[in-house]
Amino acid sequence: MSQPFDLTVSVGTTAVFPYISEPIRRATHQGRHTLEINPGRSEISDRVALKLDMGAAEAFTQIMAQLRW
């Protein structure tokens, strides 16, 4: 049996296609952590636990800085 992901992330998309939105929906239904990185709104914006209203480059630059790799 496979292990679920700790975090499901959607980055910079309108999420209109099932292969993008379904993992977020499934994770939300299972009570898993979800994150959307997108300066605009999408079909999943109201479903995710955390939404970063910024572009991918800015978001990942800040995330990497916090990880201190």
C-alpha positions as CSV (number, residue, x, y, z in Angstrom):
1,M,0.0,0.0,0.0
2,S,1.4,3.4,-0.9
3,Q,1.9,6.2,1.6
4,P,0.0,9.5,1.1
5,F,1.9,12.7,0.5
6,D,2.6,15.0,3.4
7,L,1.8,18.1,1.3
8,T,0.0,18.5,-2.0
9,V,0.9,21.7,-3.9
10,S,-0.6,23.4,-6.9
11,V,1.6,26.0,-8.6
12,G,0.4,28.7,-11.0
13,T,-2.5,27.1,-12.8
14,T,-6.3,27.7,-13.2
15,A,-6.7,24.1,-12.0
16,V,-9.5,23.4,-14.5
17,F,-8.1,20.0,-15.5
18,P,-8.9,17.0,-13.3
19,Y,-5.2,15.8,-13.2
20,I,-4.4,19.1,-11.5
21,S,-7.5,19.6,-9.3
22,E,-8.1,16.0,-8.2
23,P,-5.0,15.6,-6.1
24,I,-5.9,18.7,-4.2
25,R,-9.5,17.5,-3.7
26,R,-8.4,14.1,-2.6
27,A,-5.8,15.5,-0.1
28,T,-8.4,17.9,1.3
29,H,-10.9,15.1,1.7
30,Q,-8.3,13.0,3.5
31,G,-7.4,15.9,5.9
32,R,-4.0,16.3,4.3
33,H,-2.1,19.6,4.0
34,T,-2.7,21.5,0.8
35,L,-1.0,24.6,-0.7
36,E,-1.7,26.8,-3.7
37,I,0.9,29.1,-5.1
38,N,-0.8,31.5,-7.5
39,P,-1.2,35.3,-7.7
40,G,-4.7,34.8,-9.1
41,R,-7.8,32.7,-8.1
42,S,-8.5,29.2,-9.3
43,E,-11.0,26.5,-9.0
44,I,-9.2,25.1,-5.9
45,S,-8.4,28.4,-4.1
46,D,-11.3,28.0,-1.7
47,R,-10.3,24.3,-1.0
48,V,-6.7,24.6,0.0
49,A,-5.4,25.0,3.5
50,L,-2.9,27.7,2.6
51,K,-2.8,30.0,-0.5
52,L,0.2,32.1,-1.3
53,D,-0.9,35.0,-3.5
54,M,2.4,35.3,-5.4
55,G,4.2,33.9,-8.4
56,A,6.1,30.7,-8.3
57,A,9.6,32.2,-8.5
58,E,9.0,34.6,-5.5
59,A,7.3,31.9,-3.5
60,F,10.0,29.2,-4.0
61,T,12.7,31.8,-3.3
62,Q,11.1,32.6,0.0
63,I,10.5,28.9,0.8
64,M,14.1,28.0,0.1
65,A,15.4,30.9,2.2
66,Q,13.3,29.6,5.2
67,L,14.7,26.1,4.7
68,R,18.3,27.4,4.9
69,W,19.7,24.8,2.6
